[in-house]
């Protein structure tokens, strides 16, 4: 009997321990929320005063504070954040990955600047660590980052300065906006860069420049990393408000977005066109919208770093000598629905002697395989006749006959053993109205 009672007490004791342990575990599952905590470190200087210091080590007790307006979450910035106060903005280099976990956009951060270095990368203000052998600042070592950067409350509202492209056109006149979040209204991507990827693949270019412009034709460069998560997404074709970090490269103004939610281009373009009207709008950053089909010859359609602007797609049957070729560049399936009229335009450039380029349209191509298995109707267009690679508009090619149908368009290139002309194509667009 005694053994039974002892066993029963042991079971009850173990059960009680599990019960207490369970309660304790629940207490530790939800750590206290410190997002509203501000250590209230006395601030001695503004960011503008920090920017005004000569380049070099900061040897005085100096504390600044600001709100994070750019982090590395999207991959458009790497191992750096940007903070701003009411007087200016500062890029801070930190040798650490995934900084957004500690310093997300909207977090207040105190910076103990003594021992850090102030500098500028091609005239854009920076705060970092010991300069390397080229004179550029290095990132604050990850193991030391908490010695200099002190996290405070989160989130905080960020009110961008609303400006025009003209306001920001000359960096020397717009220094107070450097590394700050700005809002620019009534801008759009230039026509040749609407509806294409934000950036080329990283193995082609680490950074890609895109241009935005206002309705007066004033333009500015937007720089997008090939490593950004939004790299393959297509730029919108509409007009609207752009949020961006304003920077400079020497005397050239530049804009960086945090992610694509900063690009609020939903309205009609400056020319009044509907942004949803483009069935295809291809500047040939890639051949994603096309299938090159080589019927004969070893040469093929390919992307080249020429164009209006570059890149473009090019075909030549010349490779040390002239070769016989028949090569088609066939579009993806294109649905001509939702509008009353459809117009095709493109630009061509050519040089050397050889056959003219041909343009066709089909409603029964299978989407892959030999073009000979489909019916192709010729389309009339204007081509470059300069023989000097002069990009020439095709003129408006009416596709109304194919309204409410799915079509394929194709460029057909041919060359002979005696003549192999080089043809370049850019800015293929089908617009519905």
NUZA-135565 format. One record per atom (N, C-alpha, C): z, y, x; residue in three letters. Coordinates in steps of 0.05 Angstrom, whole numbers, plus 5000, padded with zeros to 4 digits. Each point is the difference from the previous one (the first is absolute). Layout:
<pts>
ZYXALA
...
</pts>
This chain:
<pts>
500049765017UNK
500050244983UNK
500050255017UNK
501649995021UNK
500250235019UNK
497350065012UNK
498649785008UNK
497350035012UNK
498150144981UNK
500249924974UNK
498250114979UNK
500550304997UNK
502650074999UNK
500750294997UNK
499150165024UNK
500449885024UNK
499250145025UNK
497050045000UNK
498549804992UNK
497150024999UNK
499150214980UNK
501450004976UNK
499350204980UNK
500550285009UNK
502350045014UNK
500650265011UNK
498050095020UNK
499149815017UNK
498050065021UNK
497450094987UNK
499249864978UNK
497550074987UNK
500250284988UNK
502450054987UNK
500450274988UNK
499950225021UNK
501349935023UNK
500050205022UNK
497250065010UNK
498549795005UNK
497250035009UNK
498450164980UNK
500449934974UNK
498550144979UNK
500750295000UNK
502750065003UNK
500850285001UNK
498850155024UNK
499949865023UNK
498750135023UNK
497150064996UNK
498649814987UNK
497250054994UNK
499750234981UNK
501950014980UNK
499950224981UNK
500550265013UNK
502050025018UNK
500650255014UNK
497750075018UNK
498949795014UNK
497750055018UNK
497750114985UNK
499649894976UNK
497750094984UNK
500450294993UNK
502550084992UNK
500550284993UNK
499550185024UNK
501149915023UNK
499750175024UNK
497050035007UNK
498449794997UNK
497250015007UNK
498650214983UNK
500750004974UNK
498850194982UNK
500650295008UNK
502450045010UNK
500850275009UNK
498250095023UNK
499249815018UNK
498450085024UNK
497049994995UNK
499149894977UNK
497249994995UNK
498850284996UNK
501650194989UNK
499050274995UNK
501550195017UNK
499050075024UNK
501450195017UNK
500150274987UNK
501950175008UNK
500250264988UNK
497450165005UNK
499350164980UNK
497550165002UNK
500750265014UNK
499050025025UNK
500550245017UNK
497650195000UNK
498149964982UNK
497650165000UNK
500650304995UNK
502350054987UNK
500650284994UNK
501850135021UNK
500649855022UNK
501950105020UNK
498650195019UNK
501250235005UNK
499050195020UNK
502250065019UNK
499749935026UNK
502250045019UNK
500650305006UNK
498350184990UNK
500550295003UNK
500450085029UNK
498149915017UNK
500150085028UNK
499150295002UNK
501550175014UNK
499250285002UNK
497250035013UNK
498350144987UNK
497350055010UNK
500050265015UNK
498949995025UNK
500150245017UNK
497450155002UNK
497749854994UNK
497450135003UNK
498249904978UNK
497950164994UNK
497949924982UNK
497849855015UNK
498349874986UNK
497749865013UNK
498250215013UNK
499650234988UNK
498450215012UNK
501150095027UNK
502650015002UNK
501350085025UNK
499649785021UNK
500149754991UNK
499549785018UNK
497150015010UNK
498150054983UNK
497250025007UNK
499550225021UNK
501650224998UNK
499650235017UNK
501149955029UNK
501449795004UNK
501049945027UNK
497849925019UNK
500250075025UNK
498049905019UNK
500049705003UNK
497849895007UNK
499949715003UNK
501949905021UNK
501349784995UNK
501949895020UNK
502549904987UNK
501949925016UNK
502549894990UNK
501750214987UNK
501449924979UNK
501950174986UNK
502749965012UNK
501050215014UNK
502549975015UNK
502350154987UNK
499750074975UNK
502250134986UNK
500749844975UNK
502450054989UNK
500749874975UNK
498350124978UNK
498349844988UNK
498250104980UNK
499849794978UNK
500550074976UNK
499749824977UNK
498250124979UNK
498049854992UNK
498350084978UNK
500349804977UNK
499050074977UNK
500149824977UNK
497450044984UNK
499149794988UNK
497650024984UNK
499749764982UNK
498150014982UNK
499349784982UNK
497649865011UNK
500149734999UNK
497749855010UNK
497750034980UNK
497750105010UNK
497650034983UNK
497849815007UNK
500349865022UNK
498049795008UNK
501549785015UNK
499549754991UNK
501149775014UNK
497749815008UNK
500649765008UNK
498049825010UNK
499449774980UNK
500950034975UNK
499849784981UNK
497149914995UNK
498250194997UNK
497249924995UNK
498449935025UNK
501150065023UNK
498649945025UNK
498250225010UNK
500050234985UNK
498350225009UNK
501350155023UNK
502749985003UNK
501450105023UNK
501349755013UNK
500450025026UNK
501049775015UNK
502250105019UNK
502449884997UNK
502350065017UNK
500650305000UNK
499850134977UNK
500850274999UNK
500550084970UNK
501750204996UNK
500450114974UNK
499650305002UNK
499950144978UNK
499850294999UNK
502250104981UNK
501550205010UNK
502050134983UNK
499350294997UNK
500950134978UNK
499550284997UNK
502550134987UNK
500350265007UNK
501950174986UNK
498450244989UNK
501450204991UNK
498650234988UNK
498450165020UNK
500449965026UNK
498750165021UNK
497749865013UNK
499849744999UNK
497949865014UNK
500449705000UNK
498249855014UNK
500249715001UNK
499949915029UNK
501049765004UNK
500149885027UNK
499449714999UNK
498249915018UNK
499449725003UNK
502049895020UNK
501249774993UNK
502149885017UNK
499149725008UNK
499749955026UNK
499149755010UNK
502449815005UNK
499849764988UNK
502249805003UNK
498749735006UNK
500849885022UNK
498949745008UNK
501249784984UNK
499249994974UNK
501249814982UNK
498049944978UNK
499949754991UNK
498249924978UNK
501450054973UNK
498450024979UNK
501050024972UNK
502250214998UNK
499450245009UNK
501950214999UNK
500750084971UNK
498249944982UNK
500550074972UNK
502449874988UNK
500949775012UNK
502449874990UNK
502550185004UNK
500050145022UNK
502350185005UNK
499450294992UNK
497550085003UNK
499350284996UNK
497750034980UNK
500449924975UNK
497850024981UNK
499550294992UNK
497650054990UNK
499350264989UNK
502150084979UNK
501150245004UNK
502150104982UNK
502849995011UNK
500449865023UNK
502749995012UNK
500550255016UNK
502450104998UNK
500950225018UNK
500949885026UNK
499250125022UNK
500749905027UNK
501050245017UNK
502249955013UNK
501050195021UNK
498949905027UNK
499350185017UNK
499049935027UNK
501750155020UNK
501449845017UNK
501450115022UNK
498150015024UNK
499150245006UNK
497750035018UNK
500650005029UNK
502550045008UNK
500750025028UNK
499249745014UNK
498550025022UNK
499149765014UNK
497249914993UNK
499050104977UNK
497349944992UNK
498150205012UNK
497449964997UNK
498050175011UNK
498350124977UNK
499450255002UNK
498250134981UNK
497350035014UNK
497949954986UNK
497350025012UNK
497950034978UNK
497649955008UNK
497850024981UNK
497749825009UNK
499049844981UNK
497749835007UNK
497550154990UNK
498550095019UNK
497650174994UNK
500750224980UNK
502250145007UNK
501050244986UNK
501549944974UNK
500349744992UNK
501649944976UNK
502949945009UNK
502050154989UNK
502749985009UNK
501249724997UNK
501549915020UNK
501349745000UNK
502850015012UNK
501649824991UNK
502749965013UNK
500149705007UNK
500849955025UNK
500149725009UNK
501749965024UNK
499349805016UNK
501649935023UNK
498550065026UNK
500949885021UNK
498950075027UNK
497049995001UNK
498750215011UNK
497149995002UNK
499049785018UNK
497749894994UNK
498849805017UNK
498450125022UNK
498649845016UNK
498650115023UNK
497650184993UNK
499350004975UNK
497850194991UNK
501250264989UNK
502650014998UNK
501350244989UNK
500549984970UNK
499149794987UNK
500549964971UNK
502849894996UNK
501350094978UNK
502749904994UNK
499949714992UNK
502149865007UNK
500449724991UNK
501750004976UNK
500249774987UNK
501749974976UNK
502949975008UNK
501850104983UNK
502949965004UNK
500549704999UNK
501249885021UNK
500449715000UNK
501649924974UNK
499249774989UNK
501349914976UNK
503049975002UNK
501049915024UNK
502949965003UNK
501550275001UNK
498550225004UNK
501350265002UNK
499450174975UNK
498449904982UNK
499150174978UNK
502450114984UNK
502049834995UNK
502350094984UNK
501750215014UNK
499750025027UNK
501450215015UNK
498950284994UNK
497450004993UNK
498750264995UNK
499450054971UNK
499349794985UNK
499350044972UNK
502249904982UNK
501050174983UNK
502249934982UNK
499050014971UNK
500249774987UNK
499049994972UNK
502050144981UNK
498850144980UNK
501650134980UNK
499049914973UNK
500450164979UNK
499549924973UNK
497149954994UNK
499549844979UNK
497349914992UNK
500149934970UNK
497950074985UNK
497750165008UNK
500450304995UNK
498350165012UNK
500050294996UNK
497350094991UNK
499850194982UNK
497450104991UNK
498550145022UNK
497449975000UNK
498350135020UNK
498050174985UNK
500150265005UNK
498250194987UNK
498050095020UNK
497449914998UNK
498150085020UNK
499150294997UNK
499150125022UNK
498850264999UNK
497249974988UNK
499350164980UNK
497449994987UNK
498250205014UNK
497949905012UNK
498250165017UNK
497149934995UNK
498250155012UNK
497249944999UNK
499049915027UNK
497649885001UNK
498949935026UNK
499650245018UNK
499450234987UNK
499750255016UNK
502650085013UNK
502349974985UNK
502650065011UNK
500649855026UNK
498949755001UNK
500749825022UNK
497849975021UNK
497950164997UNK
497649975016UNK
500550055030UNK
501850185006UNK
500550085028UNK
502949925007UNK
500449795015UNK
502849915006UNK
501850215012UNK
498950175017UNK
501650215012UNK
501150204979UNK
498550034978UNK
500950184979UNK
501749854979UNK
500249745003UNK
501549844980UNK
502149835013UNK
501150095022UNK
502049855015UNK
502449924984UNK
500850174981UNK
502449944985UNK
499749774981UNK
497549914996UNK
499549774983UNK
499649745015UNK
499950015027UNK
499649765015UNK
502249794995UNK
499249764996UNK
501849774994UNK
501550044974UNK
498950154982UNK
501250034973UNK
498249884979UNK
501249924978UNK
498549904977UNK
498850234986UNK
497349994996UNK
498650214986UNK
498549894976UNK
499650164980UNK
498449934976UNK
497650185000UNK
497649874999UNK
497550154999UNK
498549934975UNK
499650204983UNK
498849954974UNK
497050035000UNK
498749874981UNK
497150034996UNK
498449935024UNK
500549775011UNK
498549895023UNK
498949724993UNK
498149915015UNK
498749744996UNK
498949905026UNK
499649745002UNK
498649895023UNK
497150105000UNK
498950065023UNK
497250075001UNK
498349774988UNK
497850074988UNK
498449804984UNK
499549745016UNK
499350035025UNK
499349765015UNK
502449825007UNK
502450104995UNK
502449855006UNK
501749934976UNK
498950044976UNK
501449934975UNK
499149714993UNK
502049844994UNK
499449724992UNK
499749815023UNK
501050085024UNK
499849825023UNK
502949955010UNK
500449805018UNK
502749955009UNK
501350245014UNK
502650024997UNK
501550235013UNK
499649995030UNK
499749775011UNK
499749985029UNK
498449755007UNK
498750015024UNK
498749765010UNK
502149805008UNK
499149755004UNK
501849795009UNK
501150085028UNK
502449925005UNK
501350085025UNK
498549915025UNK
498649774998UNK
498449915023UNK
497550165005UNK
499350174981UNK
497850195004UNK
500950285008UNK
502250084989UNK
501150275007UNK
503050004992UNK
501650095018UNK
502950014994UNK
500650224980UNK
498450215000UNK
500350224981UNK
497250084990UNK
499850054974UNK
497550094988UNK
500450284988UNK
498050175004UNK
500250274989UNK
498450004974UNK
501350104979UNK
498650064975UNK
500350304995UNK
498150114984UNK
500150294995UNK
500550054971UNK
501850194994UNK
500350114973UNK
499050295001UNK
499050094977UNK
499050274998UNK
500850124973UNK
500050274999UNK
500450134975UNK
497450094988UNK
500150134977UNK
497550074986UNK
498550235013UNK
501250135021UNK
498650205015UNK
498749895025UNK
500349735004UNK
498749875023UNK
501850005025UNK
502450104998UNK
501949995023UNK
501049715003UNK
499949895024UNK
500749725003UNK
502249975021UNK
501349765000UNK
502149945020UNK
500149705004UNK
500749925024UNK
500149715007UNK
502649884990UNK
499749764987UNK
502349834994UNK
499849765019UNK
502149945014UNK
500049775019UNK
501549774989UNK
498749765000UNK
501249764988UNK
499949785021UNK
502349865003UNK
500249795019UNK
498549754990UNK
498749865019UNK
498849744994UNK
502149794994UNK
502550055008UNK
502249814995UNK
501550064975UNK
499350224986UNK
501450074975UNK
499549794979UNK
502049954983UNK
499749814979UNK
497850074980UNK
499550264998UNK
497950094981UNK
497250015013UNK
499749905025UNK
497550025014UNK
497649924983UNK
500149764986UNK
497649914985UNK
499650134973UNK
502050154990UNK
499750124974UNK
497950225001UNK
498750054977UNK
497750194999UNK
501050284993UNK
498950195013UNK
500750284994UNK
499050074972UNK
501650154985UNK
499250074973UNK
497750215000UNK
498449994980UNK
497750184998UNK
500550264986UNK
502450034988UNK
500650234985UNK
501250235016UNK
500950214986UNK
501250235012UNK
502850044990UNK
501850115017UNK
502750044991UNK
501850115021UNK
502549915000UNK
502050105019UNK
500549805022UNK
500150095024UNK
500649845024UNK
502750075011UNK
501849805003UNK
502550035015UNK
499549895027UNK
500850145021UNK
499649905027UNK
501850145020UNK
500449885023UNK
501450125022UNK
497950155016UNK
500650265005UNK
498150175015UNK
500749995029UNK
498049935017UNK
500449985029UNK
497650145013UNK
500049985027UNK
497850125015UNK
499349825023UNK
497550005009UNK
499249885025UNK
498750235016UNK
501550115019UNK
499150245013UNK
499650224980UNK
497550104996UNK
499550214980UNK
498849904975UNK
500049734996UNK
498849884976UNK
502249934980UNK
499950104976UNK
502049934980UNK
499549724989UNK
502149854994UNK
499849724991UNK
501949954977UNK
499449814983UNK
501749924978UNK
500549705001UNK
502549924995UNK
500749714998UNK
501449954973UNK
499149794986UNK
501449934976UNK
502149785005UNK
502049994982UNK
502049795003UNK
498949734989UNK
498850024977UNK
498549774988UNK
498150124980UNK
498649834985UNK
497950104983UNK
501050144975UNK
502649984994UNK
501150154977UNK
500050305007UNK
499650075025UNK
499850295007UNK
497350114993UNK
498149834993UNK
497350094994UNK
499649994970UNK
500450224987UNK
500050024970UNK
497450124991UNK
497849865005UNK
497350104994UNK
499049874974UNK
500650114978UNK
499249884974UNK
498050164984UNK
499650255007UNK
498350184984UNK
497149995009UNK
498450154985UNK
497150025007UNK
499750145027UNK
497949935013UNK
499450125027UNK
499250294997UNK
499850135023UNK
499350285000UNK
497350054987UNK
498149815002UNK
497450034987UNK
500049934971UNK
502349934989UNK
500349934972UNK
499549714993UNK
499449845020UNK
499449724996UNK
502549844994UNK
499749794985UNK
502249824992UNK
500549815023UNK
502549985010UNK
500549825023UNK
499649714994UNK
500149934974UNK
499649724992UNK
497149924998UNK
498250195006UNK
497249964995UNK
498549855021UNK
501249955024UNK
498649875021UNK
500249694997UNK
497749884997UNK
499849714999UNK
500349895028UNK
498850145019UNK
500349945029UNK
499850265015UNK
501750035020UNK
500050255017UNK
500749905028UNK
498049935015UNK
500549855025UNK
499050165024UNK
501850065018UNK
499450135026UNK
499949805023UNK
500149744993UNK
499749785020UNK
502249995021UNK
502550034991UNK
502249945018UNK
500049705006UNK
498949854981UNK
499849715003UNK
497749904984UNK
499549745000UNK
497949894983UNK
501249844976UNK
502450094992UNK
501449864978UNK
498450014975UNK
498450214996UNK
498550024975UNK
497149885002UNK
499549875022UNK
497249915006UNK
500049725012UNK
497749874996UNK
499549745013UNK
497450025016UNK
500249995027UNK
497649995016UNK
498849724999UNK
497449984994UNK
498749754999UNK
497650005019UNK
500149845020UNK
497849985020UNK
498149784992UNK
497650074992UNK
498049804992UNK
498649895025UNK
499450185019UNK
498849925026UNK
500950195021UNK
500049915025UNK
500850165023UNK
503049985005UNK
500750075025UNK
502849985008UNK
501550264996UNK
498650224996UNK
501450264996UNK
501050034971UNK
502150144996UNK
501250034974UNK
501050284995UNK
500450064974UNK
501350264992UNK
502850005011UNK
500950245010UNK
502750025011UNK
500950294998UNK
502750035002UNK
501250275000UNK
499550125028UNK
499450265000UNK
499650155026UNK
501550264998UNK
500850105023UNK
501450265001UNK
498250245001UNK
498250004981UNK
498350244995UNK
500550064970UNK
498450174988UNK
500350054972UNK
500350304993UNK
500550054975UNK
500250284990UNK
502450024980UNK
502549995009UNK
500949965028UNK
500149715006UNK
500649945026UNK
500149725008UNK
502349864987UNK
499849734996UNK
497949825008UNK
497849984979UNK
498149825006UNK
497849944981UNK
499349705004UNK
497949914986UNK
499149735004UNK
497250025013UNK
499449825019UNK
497550035015UNK
498749725002UNK
497350015002UNK
498549755005UNK
497650075018UNK
499649835020UNK
497850035018UNK
499149725009UNK
497449965001UNK
498949755010UNK
499550015030UNK
500950215013UNK
499550035029UNK
502549915015UNK
499749825019UNK
502149925018UNK
498949925027UNK
499350215015UNK
498649955026UNK
497049994996UNK
499149914977UNK
497250004991UNK
500049984970UNK
497750024988UNK
499849994971UNK
500049714990UNK
501449964977UNK
500149734989UNK
499350014970UNK
499049784990UNK
499349974972UNK
502649964985UNK
500550174979UNK
502449994984UNK
499450054971UNK
501549874983UNK
500350084972UNK
502949984993UNK
501250244995UNK
502950014995UNK
500650174976UNK
501649894982UNK
500850144975UNK
502950095002UNK
500650234989UNK
502750094997UNK
500550034970UNK
501549814988UNK
500249984971UNK
502850084991UNK
500150174980UNK
502650104991UNK
501649794985UNK
502550054995UNK
501649844982UNK
498950054971UNK
500949844981UNK
499250044972UNK
501050274991UNK
498350164987UNK
500650274991UNK
499650024970UNK
502150074986UNK
499950024971UNK
499350284991UNK
497750034987UNK
499150264991UNK
500850044971UNK
502550034996UNK
501150044973UNK
501950244999UNK
500550104976UNK
502050204996UNK
498950295002UNK
497550035007UNK
498850275002UNK
497250004988UNK
499050244994UNK
497450024987UNK
497749985020UNK
500450105024UNK
497949995021UNK
501249915026UNK
498349885017UNK
500849915026UNK
497950085021UNK
501050125022UNK
498250105021UNK
500849885027UNK
498149905015UNK
500549895027UNK
499050205020UNK
501650055021UNK
499350165023UNK
500949875025UNK
498750065022UNK
500849915027UNK
498750195020UNK
500749955025UNK
498750155022UNK
499049805021UNK
497750065011UNK
498749835021UNK
499350165024UNK
500049865023UNK
499150125025UNK
498649785016UNK
497950085014UNK
498349805013UNK
498850115026UNK
499149815017UNK
498650075025UNK
498449775009UNK
497950065015UNK
498149805012UNK
498049914979UNK
498149855009UNK
497849914982UNK
500849744986UNK
498849954977UNK
500649764986UNK
499750034970UNK
500749794985UNK
499650004971UNK
502050184986UNK
499250104977UNK
501950174984UNK
502249824989UNK
502250134993UNK
502249864986UNK
499349984971UNK
500949794987UNK
499549974971UNK
502649974985UNK
500050104975UNK
502349994983UNK
499349854974UNK
501849814992UNK
499549834977UNK
502549994982UNK
499649914975UNK
502249964981UNK
499549734986UNK
502149864994UNK
499849744986UNK
502149974979UNK
499449864979UNK
502049934980UNK
500749704999UNK
498549855017UNK
500549714999UNK
500749885027UNK
500750165020UNK
500849895026UNK
502749864996UNK
500449785014UNK
502349834996UNK
502550115013UNK
499750215016UNK
502350115014UNK
500349905029UNK
498549795006UNK
499949895027UNK
497549835003UNK
499449935024UNK
497649835005UNK
497550165003UNK
497749865000UNK
497450125006UNK
499250204979UNK
499150245008UNK
499050194980UNK
497449904986UNK
498649805013UNK
497549904988UNK
500549864974UNK
502549924994UNK
500649864976UNK
500350194976UNK
499950265005UNK
500450204979UNK
497550174996UNK
500050154978UNK
497950194994UNK
500950285009UNK
498350135016UNK
500750265011UNK
497950204992UNK
500950234989UNK
498250214992UNK
500250235021UNK
497850115010UNK
500150225019UNK
501050264988UNK
501550155016UNK
500950274992UNK
498950205019UNK
499050224989UNK
498750215017UNK
502150195010UNK
499950075026UNK
501950185013UNK
498750155022UNK
501350225009UNK
499150155023UNK
501449905025UNK
498549965022UNK
501249905025UNK
499550195023UNK
501649975021UNK
499650175023UNK
497349965013UNK
498550225003UNK
497449995012UNK
499950145027UNK
502350095010UNK
500150175024UNK
499649845025UNK
500649744999UNK
499949835024UNK
502050095021UNK
502250124991UNK
502050115018UNK
502849974989UNK
500549794984UNK
502649954989UNK
501250244986UNK
498550114981UNK
500950224984UNK
500849904972UNK
502550004993UNK
500849894975UNK
498850164977UNK
498649864983UNK
498450124979UNK
500849904973UNK
500650184981UNK
500849914973UNK
497749864986UNK
500749794985UNK
498049834986UNK
498850144976UNK
501450214990UNK
499450104974UNK
501449844978UNK
499950094976UNK
501449864978UNK
498249784989UNK
501149765001UNK
498549764991UNK
501249924973UNK
498450024979UNK
500949954973UNK
500349704994UNK
502449924992UNK
500549724994UNK
500549954970UNK
499250194983UNK
500649984972UNK
498849754986UNK
497849905012UNK
498849764989UNK
501949765001UNK
502050025018UNK
501849775004UNK
502850064988UNK
500250204983UNK
502550074987UNK
501149754985UNK
502649965002UNK
501549784987UNK
499349735011UNK
498950005025UNK
499449755014UNK
501549995026UNK
500349765011UNK
501149965027UNK
497649965019UNK
500050165021UNK
497750015018UNK
500949965029UNK
498149945017UNK
500350005029UNK
497950185011UNK
500750175020UNK
497950155014UNK
499849895028UNK
497750035012UNK
499649885027UNK
498050175016UNK
500750025025UNK
498150125020UNK
498749775015UNK
497450015002UNK
498549795014UNK
498750115025UNK
500749885023UNK
498950085026UNK
498149795010UNK
497850085011UNK
498149825013UNK
499150125026UNK
499449835019UNK
498950085026UNK
498149795010UNK
498350075019UNK
498149815012UNK
500449985030UNK
498549835012UNK
500249975029UNK
498850235015UNK
498750184986UNK
498850245013UNK
501350264992UNK
501650004978UNK
501350254991UNK
502649934986UNK
502250125009UNK
502649954988UNK
501550264998UNK
499750134978UNK
501350264995UNK
503049974996UNK
501650205007UNK
502850004995UNK
500650174975UNK
501549884981UNK
500650144975UNK
503150014998UNK
501050244992UNK
502850044994UNK
500350104972UNK
502149894986UNK
500550074972UNK
502950094998UNK
500550214984UNK
502750104996UNK
500350114971UNK
502550034991UNK
500750134976UNK
498549904975UNK
500149754995UNK
498849884977UNK
501850054976UNK
498950134979UNK
501750064976UNK
498449944975UNK
501349884981UNK
499049994972UNK
502050154983UNK
499150214987UNK
501750174984UNK
499249994971UNK
502049954983UNK
499650004971UNK
500950264988UNK
498550094979UNK
500750254986UNK
499849964970UNK
</pts>
